[in-house]
Amino acid sequence: MAFNFPSSPVLGQEFSSGGAVYVWNGYGWMSKPAPEFVDEAGDTMSGALTIRVASTTGHLILDNPTISEVVAIALKKINLFRWALNATSGP
């Protein structure tokens, strides 16, 4: 089966054929898997996580709607915390 992929794709462009969806990653067309979500507290995702920001500003926003809670990004290695970035609700 031959595919007629677009000849001048742009990064993130999608192409559908035969019920499959492909996305241009800047180097080649990759099949796009069904989305997988980790959307409950306590879930763990294994493997690499790549977050591609859709805007040109490059912002990654973690928003916690409650005032009393801390928003944090932490790095663990060998099950030990190496660093954490915490944001609180105010001074």
N, C-alpha and C positions, 0 to 999 in steps of 0.2 A: 504494500500500500504506500503510495507516494503522497507526501504532504506538500502543499503549496504555501509554505511559510512566507510571511511578508519579507521583502528583500532588504528593507532599511528599517528594522525595528528600533524602537526606543526602549530604554530601560524600564522594566515592569510591564511592557505591553503584553497582552494576553492574546492567544490564538486558540480557537476551538476547532476540533475535527474529530469525527467519529465518536462523539460523546466524551472525549478527553479534552482537558484544558492544559495548554502549555504557556509558559511565561518566559520572556527574554530576560536573562540575567546579566546581560552586557557582554557575554562570551558565547552563549549558545542558548537554544531552546530547551527548557527543562520541563518535564511533566509536573503539573501542579497537583499535589496530593489533596485529599479532602482535608478540611481544616480540623485541627485537633486543639482542644481547649483545656486549660487548667483554670477552672473558674470557681473552685470551692476552697475555703480555708483548709489548710493542711495537705492539699494535693502537692505532689512532687513531680516535676518534669525532669526526665533524664535526657542526656544528649546536649548538643550545642543549641544555644538560643541566639538568633540574630534578629534584631529589631531594626527594621528599615523605616526611617522617618519619612513620611510622604511629602512633607513640606521642605522648602529650601532653607528654612531657618534651622533645622536640625534639632529641634526641641524634643526632649523626652519628658513627659509630665506624669508624675505620680500624684494623684489627687485623693486625699482622704477627706471625705465630707464632714467628719466629726471634728470638733475643735479640740477635744480632750486627748485625741490619739496622736501618736508620733508616726510620721512617714519615714521609712528607713530603707536604705540599700546596704546590704552587707555582703562581704566576701568571706567564704569559708574555704579552707584548704586542709585536707587530712582531718576533716571534721572539727577544725578549730577556727574560731573567728579570727581573721587577720585584720580587717578594718570594717568600719561602718560609717555611713553618712546618715545622720538623723536630722529631721526637720520638725520643729515644734510649732505650736500655734502662735507664738509671740515671744516678745523679749522676756 
